[in-house]
Amino acid sequence: MALTIFALLAFILGWSSILTVKEISYTGTPQSYLSDLVAKQVTEIVPELRLGEPMARLNLPAISKGIASVPWIEKSSISRNWFTGKVKITLTTRTPVAAITSNDAQVKYLDATGFEFSEPQPFTGLAQVTLGSEAADTRLAASKFIRMMPADLLAAMRSLFVAGPDQITMKSDIDGKALTINWGSFKNAAEIPAKVQVLRTLIAMPENAKISTVDLTNLRAPVVK
């Protein structure tokens, strides 16, 4: 009798249409069409995630891994309701802090951790950055530097070239005046606020009204030209 009951339960869980997936929902995406896009991408990677599939056959770790392969998704959580047949997938999408032009001429983005990703939804109003290398420390330096910049300096920025953690150069239009700012190394990020203050002081000095370049490589000995 026990064997019969076990077999019946196994059949109900794994083969019958009683406990099957009846609804798959995605939440957390900024626009509904992105949910459709995620659903398409995930089902291509994890084909067993579909309506009518027995709930017991869903491999949640495999589904999570499939979702993690979508670059613009930072993380996700999955839950299933055995009785209603609903599978709910909650997504956290990456938040870009800068836009970069990659070697293949496609617009890509950097998040706060320096992770580079493409995004089906275009973003506007982001800092435009050119990277001198594809190294992880270069991307991270770019992301951290942008997050440390005051809003007015970011608004005045026309371009930012990050050759690497040792060399960051900004071209700006501050108060209608074109200015190239060499920030030097970002390895000592704690100096950036002080360099910002030195920059503001130098720009405000009447004798520097016609300068076009500020070199802040050495915080204690800035150079203007």
C-alpha positions in Angstrom: 0.0 0.0 0.0 2.8 2.4 0.9 4.5 1.7 -2.4 1.3 2.4 -4.2 0.8 5.7 -2.5 4.4 6.7 -3.2 4.0 5.9 -6.8 0.8 7.8 -7.0 2.3 10.9 -5.4 5.4 10.6 -7.7 3.0 10.5 -10.7 1.0 13.5 -9.5 4.1 15.6 -8.8 6.1 14.7 -11.9 3.7 13.7 -14.6 0.1 14.6 -14.1 -1.5 17.9 -15.1 -2.7 18.7 -11.6 0.4 20.4 -10.2 1.8 22.2 -13.3 3.0 25.7 -14.1 -0.1 27.8 -14.9 1.5 31.2 -14.8 5.0 32.7 -15.0 5.4 36.3 -13.9 8.4 38.7 -13.9 8.6 41.7 -11.7 11.3 44.3 -11.1 11.9 45.3 -14.7 11.3 49.0 -15.5 9.1 48.4 -18.5 6.7 45.6 -19.3 8.4 44.8 -22.6 11.6 44.0 -20.7 9.7 41.3 -18.9 8.8 39.8 -22.2 12.4 40.0 -23.3 13.6 38.3 -20.2 11.0 35.6 -20.6 12.2 34.9 -24.1 15.8 34.9 -23.2 15.3 32.7 -20.1 13.1 30.1 -21.8 15.7 29.8 -24.6 18.3 29.1 -21.9 16.1 27.1 -19.6 13.4 25.5 -21.9 11.7 23.6 -19.1 10.4 26.9 -17.7 7.2 26.9 -19.6 3.4 26.7 -19.0 2.2 23.1 -18.4 5.5 21.9 -17.0 5.1 19.9 -13.8 6.1 22.0 -10.8 8.2 19.3 -9.4 10.4 19.3 -12.5 11.4 22.9 -12.2 15.1 23.1 -11.4 15.2 26.4 -9.6 19.1 26.6 -9.4 19.3 26.0 -13.1 16.7 28.7 -13.8 18.6 31.1 -11.5 21.8 30.3 -13.4 20.0 31.0 -16.7 18.8 34.3 -15.6 22.2 35.2 -14.3 23.6 34.9 -17.8 21.5 37.9 -18.9 24.1 40.7 -18.6 21.8 43.5 -17.5 20.2 41.6 -14.7 22.1 41.9 -11.4 20.3 39.3 -9.4 17.0 37.5 -9.2 14.8 35.4 -6.8 12.4 32.7 -7.7 9.4 31.4 -5.9 6.7 28.8 -6.9 3.2 28.2 -5.5 2.4 24.5 -5.7 -1.3 25.0 -5.3 -1.9 27.9 -7.7 0.8 26.8 -10.2 2.3 30.3 -10.2 6.0 30.9 -10.7 7.2 34.4 -9.7 10.6 35.7 -10.7 11.7 38.9 -9.2 14.5 40.7 -11.0 17.0 43.4 -10.0 18.3 45.1 -13.1 21.7 46.8 -13.2 21.8 50.6 -12.8 24.3 52.3 -15.1 26.5 55.1 -14.0 28.2 55.7 -17.3 28.0 54.9 -21.0 31.0 53.7 -22.9 31.7 53.0 -26.5 33.1 49.5 -26.9 35.5 48.2 -29.5 32.6 46.9 -31.6 31.1 50.4 -31.7 28.1 49.4 -29.6 27.0 51.5 -26.7 27.5 49.7 -23.4 27.2 50.7 -19.8 29.1 50.5 -16.5 27.4 49.9 -13.2 28.7 51.0 -9.8 30.9 47.9 -9.6 32.6 48.5 -13.0 30.7 45.7 -14.6 30.2 46.3 -18.3 26.9 45.3 -19.9 24.6 46.0 -22.8 21.0 47.0 -22.1 17.9 46.7 -24.3 16.6 50.0 -22.9 18.7 53.0 -24.0 19.7 55.4 -21.2 20.3 59.1 -21.7 22.0 61.7 -19.6 24.8 59.5 -18.5 28.5 60.4 -18.4 30.2 59.4 -21.6 33.5 57.5 -21.0 36.3 56.2 -23.1 38.3 53.4 -21.6 42.0 52.9 -22.5 41.8 49.2 -21.7 39.4 46.4 -21.0 41.0 45.6 -17.7 38.6 45.2 -14.7 40.5 47.8 -12.6 40.1 50.4 -15.4 36.4 49.9 -15.5 36.1 50.0 -11.7 38.2 53.2 -11.6 35.9 54.8 -14.1 32.8 53.9 -12.2 34.1 55.0 -8.8 35.5 58.3 -10.2 32.1 59.2 -11.8 30.3 58.4 -8.5 32.6 60.7 -6.6 32.2 63.7 -9.0 30.0 66.5 -7.8 26.9 67.0 -10.0 28.0 70.3 -11.4 31.3 68.9 -12.6 29.6 66.0 -14.2 27.1 68.3 -15.9 30.0 70.3 -17.3 31.9 67.3 -18.5 32.2 66.8 -22.2 34.3 63.6 -22.2 36.2 61.4 -19.9 39.2 59.3 -20.8 40.3 56.6 -18.4 43.5 55.2 -19.6 43.7 53.1 -16.4 43.7 53.6 -12.7 46.8 55.7 -13.0 45.5 58.2 -15.6 42.1 60.0 -15.8 41.6 63.0 -18.0 38.4 65.0 -18.3 37.5 67.6 -20.9 34.9 70.1 -19.5 33.1 73.2 -20.2 33.0 75.1 -16.9 31.3 78.4 -17.0 31.5 78.5 -20.7 35.3 77.9 -20.7 36.8 74.8 -22.3 39.1 73.1 -19.8 41.2 69.9 -19.8 41.6 68.4 -16.3 44.3 65.8 -15.6 43.2 64.1 -12.4 46.2 61.8 -12.3 45.9 58.5 -10.5 42.7 57.1 -9.0 44.6 54.6 -6.8 44.4 57.1 -4.0 40.7 57.8 -4.3 40.6 59.6 -1.0 42.4 62.5 -2.7 39.6 63.1 -5.2 37.5 65.4 -2.9 40.6 67.5 -2.1 41.4 67.7 -5.8 37.9 68.9 -6.5 38.4 71.7 -4.0 41.8 72.6 -5.4 40.2 72.7 -8.9 37.5 75.1 -7.7 40.0 77.3 -6.0 42.2 77.5 -9.1 39.3 78.3 -11.4 38.1 81.1 -9.2 41.5 82.9 -9.2 41.4 86.0 -11.5 44.9 85.2 -12.8 43.7 81.8 -14.1 40.8 83.3 -16.2 42.4 82.2 -19.4 43.8 78.8 -18.5 42.9 75.8 -20.6 44.6 73.0 -18.6 44.7 72.0 -15.0 47.0 69.2 -13.9 46.1 67.7 -10.5 48.4 64.8 -10.7 50.3 66.1 -7.7 47.7 67.4 -5.3 50.3 69.5 -3.4 51.7 71.0 -6.6 49.0 71.5 -9.2 49.9 73.0 -12.6 47.8 75.3 -14.7 48.5 76.4 -18.3 
